[in-house]
Amino acid sequence: MSKVKINKVVVAYSGGLDTSVIIPWLKENYDCEVVAFVADVGQGEEELNGVEEKAKASGASECYVADLKEQMVAEYIYPTLKTGACYEGKYLLGTSMARPIIAKAQVELARQVGADALCHGCTGKGNDQVRFEGAFAALAPDLHVIAPWREWDLVSREECLDYLAERNIPCTASLTKIYSRDANAWHVSTEGGVLENTWNAPNDDCWVWTVAPESAPDTPEYVTLKVEKGEVVWVDGEDMTPYNALVYLNQKGAEHGIGRIDIVENRLVGMKSRGCYETPGGTIMMEALRAVEQLVLDKTSFEFREELGVKASQLVYDGRWFTPLCQSILAASNELAQDVSGEVVIKLYKGQATVTQKRSSNSLYSEEFATFGADEVYDQSHAEGFIRLYSLSSRIRALKNQN
């Protein structure tokens, strides 16, 4: 089958083994100019150091690095947090939330440099291929998409290393890599290695960010967060940008072993996969927002926000950020969050983030009404009529059955 004629392609580049192979492979198989695009989403200096030189050494004509950290937290993570999204009850969507902003910035660069194609290094087994290509379809349906892992005949790490060696392309990767990892400002994920057998307990190498809870300090630490309209704006006495608040809470949470999960999740493509995810700051933020919600959202509003969270988690996980339904859910949850303002104190201790104090000027909690002591605002006899009407349908059904 003949390949589509491509003049210039922008490839999502990380500097790892796969994308180092992709650049020369694209040049050889599509005879095109290759521009590398690197998204700084908070993965750390270690992964970004020398990445431009590495891309050019692999054959890229240019390499662009985009600092997306603040934008990702403010425009993708915070809106998702307001929905309460938590995929399959545990996963705080660390990888999923980063993909739409990366794909969007990649498309913008493609427009800027006049490219006629986009390329990603996702495998044909995972969720990310759908997330990238779903975003490409929504934002740039006219650009051709190349997915080398679905085209080439390279099947192993050894073959990829041999491919580079044959072309004298330098690469720091080796055969000793055991785990597949993805990192950004929100989380670190670890897959593969011993985790591929679900009967194997995670070993110390499966965790790279957080202290083991049993090794965390024996003295708890308390952090105070101020939430305004569903967003963390102030931590421990200081106003902070969304990204800076996350960095600060990551450091605090990691020291106390906060935010570890070991999950077997349902991938979009149908198979199950196991991963160890670390989300220290995000776990603390989620606890803070939910605590303020408990104070200010009435019963039906809270139930609706819970429904939004379930649906949002599925849409974000499945790569459907740039869809009318996802944007409608984000808008609805943002509207519900208009009164979600207050202060929360959270205790960090041995892997647990526990809310100990919360208050809000919008709180619907009234000590005067809720007290078990004497009060002058609630006539308990009124409950009889409420219960009679509330259970009326059950009463009518029972009477019919008796007759």
C-alpha positions in Angstrom: 0.0 0.0 0.0 1.5 3.3 -1.0 2.0 6.0 1.6 0.4 9.4 1.6 2.8 12.1 0.3 3.9 14.2 3.3 6.1 17.3 3.1 6.4 18.2 6.8 5.3 16.5 9.9 5.3 17.6 13.6 6.0 14.7 15.9 5.2 14.7 19.6 8.7 14.1 21.0 9.8 13.1 24.5 13.5 12.2 23.9 12.9 8.6 24.9 13.7 5.5 22.8 10.4 5.3 20.8 10.4 8.9 19.6 14.2 8.8 18.9 13.5 6.0 16.5 10.4 7.7 15.0 12.3 10.7 13.7 14.7 8.8 11.4 11.9 6.3 10.5 9.7 9.1 9.3 12.4 10.6 7.2 13.2 7.2 5.6 9.6 6.1 5.1 7.9 9.3 4.2 10.8 11.3 2.8 9.7 14.4 4.7 10.9 17.1 7.0 10.4 16.3 10.6 9.8 18.9 13.3 10.0 17.8 16.9 7.5 19.1 19.5 8.2 18.8 23.2 5.5 19.7 25.8 6.8 20.7 29.2 3.9 19.6 31.4 6.0 19.3 34.6 7.7 16.0 33.9 11.0 17.4 35.3 14.3 18.8 34.2 15.9 15.4 33.9 13.6 14.5 31.0 14.0 18.0 29.4 17.7 18.6 29.6 19.3 18.4 26.2 16.1 17.4 24.5 16.5 19.9 21.6 20.0 18.7 20.8 18.8 15.1 21.1 16.0 15.6 18.6 18.2 17.3 16.1 20.8 14.5 16.5 18.0 12.1 15.6 17.3 14.0 12.4 14.7 16.7 13.3 15.1 19.9 11.4 13.8 21.9 14.4 12.7 21.2 17.9 10.2 23.4 19.8 9.7 23.2 23.6 6.4 24.6 24.9 6.0 25.4 28.6 2.4 24.3 29.3 2.6 23.7 33.0 0.6 26.7 34.3 -2.0 26.4 31.5 -2.4 22.7 32.1 -3.2 23.1 35.8 -5.4 26.2 35.3 -7.3 25.2 32.2 -7.4 21.4 32.3 -6.8 20.1 35.8 -8.7 22.6 37.8 -11.9 22.4 35.6 -11.7 18.6 35.9 -11.3 18.8 39.6 -14.5 20.8 39.9 -16.4 17.9 38.3 -15.1 15.5 41.0 -13.9 13.2 38.2 -12.2 10.0 39.5 -12.0 7.2 37.0 -13.3 3.9 38.3 -13.4 5.3 41.8 -9.6 5.6 42.2 -7.7 7.1 39.3 -7.3 10.9 39.3 -6.7 11.0 35.5 -3.1 12.2 35.5 -2.1 11.1 32.0 -5.6 11.6 30.6 -5.7 15.4 31.5 -2.3 16.1 30.0 -3.1 14.7 26.5 -5.6 17.3 25.2 -3.3 20.3 26.0 -0.3 18.5 24.4 -2.3 17.6 21.3 -3.7 21.2 21.0 -0.3 22.8 21.3 1.0 20.3 18.7 -1.7 21.3 16.3 -0.9 24.9 16.8 2.7 24.4 16.0 1.8 22.4 12.9 -0.2 25.4 11.7 2.7 27.7 12.6 5.3 25.8 10.6 3.1 24.8 7.7 3.1 21.1 8.4 0.7 18.8 6.6 0.9 15.9 9.1 1.0 15.1 12.8 2.7 12.1 14.4 2.6 10.5 17.9 4.5 7.6 19.4 1.6 5.9 21.1 1.3 2.1 20.8 -1.7 0.4 19.3 -2.6 -1.2 22.7 -3.1 1.9 24.8 -5.5 4.8 25.4 -3.2 7.6 24.3 -3.5 6.9 20.6 -7.2 7.6 21.0 -6.7 10.7 23.1 -4.2 12.2 20.6 -6.1 11.3 17.5 -9.5 12.3 19.0 -8.1 15.7 19.7 -6.5 15.9 16.2 -9.8 15.0 14.6 -11.6 17.8 16.6 -8.9 20.5 16.0 -7.3 19.6 12.7 -9.3 17.1 10.6 -7.4 18.2 7.5 -4.0 17.1 8.8 -2.8 13.5 8.1 -2.0 11.5 11.2 0.9 9.0 11.3 1.1 6.4 14.1 4.4 4.5 13.5 3.6 1.8 16.1 0.7 0.8 13.9 2.9 0.7 10.7 6.4 -0.4 11.3 7.7 -3.9 12.0 9.8 -3.1 15.0 8.4 -5.2 17.9 10.9 -4.9 20.8 13.2 -2.6 22.7 16.1 -4.5 21.3 15.1 -3.9 17.7 14.6 -0.2 18.4 18.1 0.1 19.8 19.6 -1.8 16.9 17.7 0.5 14.5 19.4 3.5 16.0 22.8 1.8 16.3 22.8 1.0 12.6 22.3 4.6 11.7 24.8 5.9 14.3 22.2 7.9 16.1 23.1 8.5 19.8 20.6 7.3 22.4 20.9 7.1 26.2 18.2 4.3 26.4 19.3 0.8 27.4 17.9 -2.7 27.6 17.7 -2.4 31.4 14.5 -0.3 31.4 11.9 -2.4 33.2 8.9 -0.1 33.7 6.9 2.2 31.5 6.5 5.6 33.2 4.6 8.8 32.4 5.2 11.9 34.6 3.7 15.4 34.7 3.0 18.0 37.3 -0.1 16.1 38.5 1.2 12.5 38.8 3.6 9.8 38.0 2.4 6.5 36.6 4.4 3.2 36.6 3.4 0.2 34.5 5.0 -3.0 33.3 7.7 -5.1 35.0 6.5 -7.0 38.1 3.2 -5.2 37.9 2.2 -7.3 34.8 1.4 -10.2 37.2 -1.5 -9.0 39.5 -0.3 -11.5 42.2 2.9 -9.6 42.5 2.9 -6.9 45.2 4.5 -3.6 44.1 8.1 -3.3 45.1 10.0 -0.2 46.1 11.0 0.5 42.5 7.3 0.9 41.5 7.2 4.1 43.5 9.4 7.0 42.4 7.8 10.1 44.0 6.3 9.4 47.3 7.7 8.0 50.5 6.3 4.7 51.6 3.6 5.5 54.2 5.2 3.2 56.8 8.5 5.2 56.4 6.8 8.6 56.5 7.2 10.9 59.5 5.7 9.8 62.8 4.4 13.3 63.4 1.5 14.5 61.3 1.7 17.7 59.4 -1.2 20.1 58.7 -1.8 22.2 55.6 -4.4 24.9 55.2 -6.0 25.5 51.8 -8.3 28.3 50.7 -10.7 27.4 47.9 -12.5 30.1 45.8 -15.2 29.0 43.4 -13.8 25.4 43.3 -10.2 26.4 42.8 -7.3 26.3 45.3 -5.9 29.8 45.4 -4.0 30.0 48.7 -2.0 27.5 50.7 -0.5 27.9 54.2 -0.8 31.7 54.2 0.4 32.4 50.6 -1.5 33.2 47.4 -0.4 30.8 44.8 -1.0 30.2 41.1 -2.6 26.8 40.3 0.7 25.3 39.2 2.6 26.7 42.2 0.0 25.4 44.6 0.2 22.0 43.0 4.0 21.9 43.3 3.9 22.9 47.0 1.3 20.3 47.8 3.1 17.7 45.8 6.2 18.2 48.0 4.2 18.1 51.2 2.1 15.1 50.2 5.1 13.1 48.8 6.9 13.4 52.2 4.0 11.8 53.9 3.3 9.0 51.4 0.0 10.6 50.2 -1.7 9.7 46.9 -0.5 6.2 46.1 -2.9 3.8 44.3 -2.4 0.3 42.8 -5.2 -0.2 40.2 -6.3 -2.6 37.5 -8.2 -0.4 35.2 -10.3 -0.9 32.1 -8.6 0.6 29.0 -10.7 2.1 26.3 -9.4 -0.4 23.8 -10.9 -3.3 25.8 -8.1 -4.8 27.8 -7.3 -4.3 31.4 -4.0 -2.9 32.6 -2.4 -2.5 36.0 -0.5 0.6 37.2 0.9 2.3 40.3 0.0 5.9 40.3 1.3 8.7 42.6 -0.8 11.9 42.9 0.2 13.5 46.2 -0.8 17.2 45.7 -3.8 16.2 43.6 -5.1 14.0 46.3 -4.9 16.8 48.8 -6.6 19.2 46.5 -9.4 16.7 45.8 -10.0 16.3 49.5 -10.2 20.1 50.0 -12.7 20.6 47.3 -15.0 17.8 48.4 -14.9 19.1 52.0 -16.1 22.5 51.0 -18.8 21.0 48.8 -20.1 19.1 51.8 -20.8 22.5 53.4 -22.3 24.4 50.5 -24.0 22.1 48.1 -27.6 21.0 48.9 -28.5 17.3 48.6 -29.8 17.4 45.0 -26.9 19.6 43.8 -24.4 17.3 45.3 -26.0 14.3 43.7 -25.9 16.0 40.3 -22.2 17.0 40.8 -21.5 13.3 41.6 -23.2 12.3 38.3 -21.2 14.9 36.5 -18.0 13.5 38.0 -18.6 9.9 36.8 -19.4 11.1 33.3 -16.5 13.5 33.2 -14.1 10.8 34.3 -15.2 8.6 31.4 -15.0 11.4 28.8 -11.6 12.6 29.9 -10.2 9.1 30.2 -11.6 8.2 26.7 -10.0 11.3 25.1 -13.2 13.2 24.4 -12.2 16.5 25.9 -12.9 18.5 22.7 -16.5 17.4 22.5 -19.7 19.4 23.2 -20.7 16.9 25.9 -17.4 17.2 27.8 -17.5 21.0 27.5 -21.1 21.1 28.7 -20.2 19.0 31.8 -17.3 21.3 32.6 -19.6 24.3 32.3 -22.2 22.7 34.5 -19.7 21.8 37.2 -18.2 25.3 37.0 -21.6 26.8 37.7 -22.1 24.5 40.7 -18.7 25.6 42.0 -19.6 29.3 42.2 -20.4 28.9 45.9 -17.7 26.4 46.6 -15.5 28.7 48.6 -14.0 28.2 52.0 -11.0 27.1 54.1 -9.9 23.6 54.9 -7.3 22.1 57.2 -5.9 18.7 56.1 -3.9 16.4 58.2 -1.1 14.5 56.4 0.0 11.4 58.1 1.2 8.0 57.0 -0.3 8.0 53.5 -3.6 9.6 54.5 -4.9 13.1 53.8 -7.7 13.7 56.3 -9.8 16.8 56.6 -9.9 18.0 60.2 -11.5 21.5 59.9 -13.6 23.2 57.3 -15.6 26.4 57.0 -17.3 28.5 54.4 -19.3 31.8 54.4 -21.6 30.0 52.0 -22.1 27.0 54.3 -25.6 25.5 54.6 -24.6 23.7 57.8 -26.3 25.3 60.8 -25.3 24.2 64.2 -28.5 25.8 65.5 -30.6 23.4 63.5 -28.3 20.3 63.7 -27.6 20.3 67.4 -28.6 17.4 69.5 -29.2 19.8 72.4 -32.2 22.1 72.9 -33.0 24.4 70.1 -35.7 27.0 69.3 -35.7 26.8 65.5 -36.9 23.3 64.7 -40.2 21.8 65.7 -39.7 18.0 65.6 -43.4 17.4 65.4 -43.3 18.8 61.8 -41.3 15.7 60.7 -44.5 13.5 61.1 -46.3 15.2 58.2 -43.1 15.1 56.1 -42.6 11.4 56.6 -46.3 10.6 55.9 -46.2 12.4 52.5 -42.7 11.1 51.7 -43.8 7.5 52.2 -47.3 8.0 50.8 -46.7 5.9 47.7 -45.4 3.0 49.8 -48.5 3.3 52.0 -50.9 3.3 49.1 -49.2 0.2 47.6 -49.4 -1.7 50.9 -53.1 -0.8 51.3 -53.8 -2.1 47.8 -52.0 -5.4 48.6 -53.9 -5.8 51.8 -57.2 -5.5 50.0 
